Amino acid sequence: MSAIIFPVGAVSAIGLLCAVMLTVVSKLMSVSEDERVTELRDILPGANCGACGYAGCDGYAAALVSDGAKTNLCVPGSDAVSRQISDLLGVQFEDVIERIAVCHCGGTSAAVERKMEYDGIMSCAAAKTLYGGAGACQYGCIGYGDCEKVCPNGAVCIDDGVARINPRRCTGCGLCAKACPNGIISTLPDYVSTVIKCSSRDKGADVRKKCKSGCIACMRCVRECPKEAISVINNLAVIDYAKCGGCGHCAEVCVSGCVKIANYAGAFNKSK
């Protein structure tokens, strides 16, 4: 019996000693967390989208306390969250520039040519690895809804083969943009009214063969913009929103109809 009791007792004593040592070390080496970090974390919406530039809400909360990060970086939380953060930290309130996600593609099933019949995993990321999906345009929306799956607000849907975003539901978190393997979704300030619904960088003749709605870089919008806010870069029209006055003339003269005018006021500015 002693042959069993002694080893068991020795192991128990060693375990107890280690437990005591770990408890003492944890107390001596512990770093107390500022209570404000926890309070800030409770204020933040918990989307963990990274739109603030930090690794989720925990990272932003810590940066607000330790690094003096700006209080208006939480786009999904909008002004309400920014105001609560400012009140808690005792600093001046800063307005949040609300953003909305926009899909830069007009390649509906009627507009875009198909190069093959895709029979695989219904995922844009998966289809991207197989000749870029079924559509002839390698830059366009693949259309299998990776963006729709990650949207926490139900703002994204696939309609007629292309992603469509409901700005009234969009909080600008940007998760859909990160999920898009072709990078055709971006977040823009929600005061914009003019958007280029194309991402192709092919030459005009090639664009015409693949998609009826694509930008052919004809330069007409560039020539007729009264604010000189449009330029063509890599065969694609690009809008400088710092100059754009939102007159809509570019949409009127666009021969392919890829320039769209709409009210893109997001979830926090529905009354615009």
Buried (B, 14 or more C-beta within 10 A) or exposed (E): EEEEEEEEEEEEEEEEEEEEEEEEEEEEEEEEEEEBBEBBBEBBBBBBBBBBEBEBBBBBBBBBBEEEBBBBBBBBBBBEBBBBBBEBBEEEBBEBEBBBBBBBBBBBEEBBEEBEEBEEEEBBBBBBEEEBBBBBBBBBBBBBBBBBEBBBBEBBBBEEBBBBBBBBBBBBBBBBBBBBBBEBBBBBEBBBBBBBBBBBBBEBEBBEEBBBBBBBBBEBBBEEBEBEBBBBEEBBBEBEBEEBEEBEBBBEEBEBBBBBBEEBBBBBBEEE
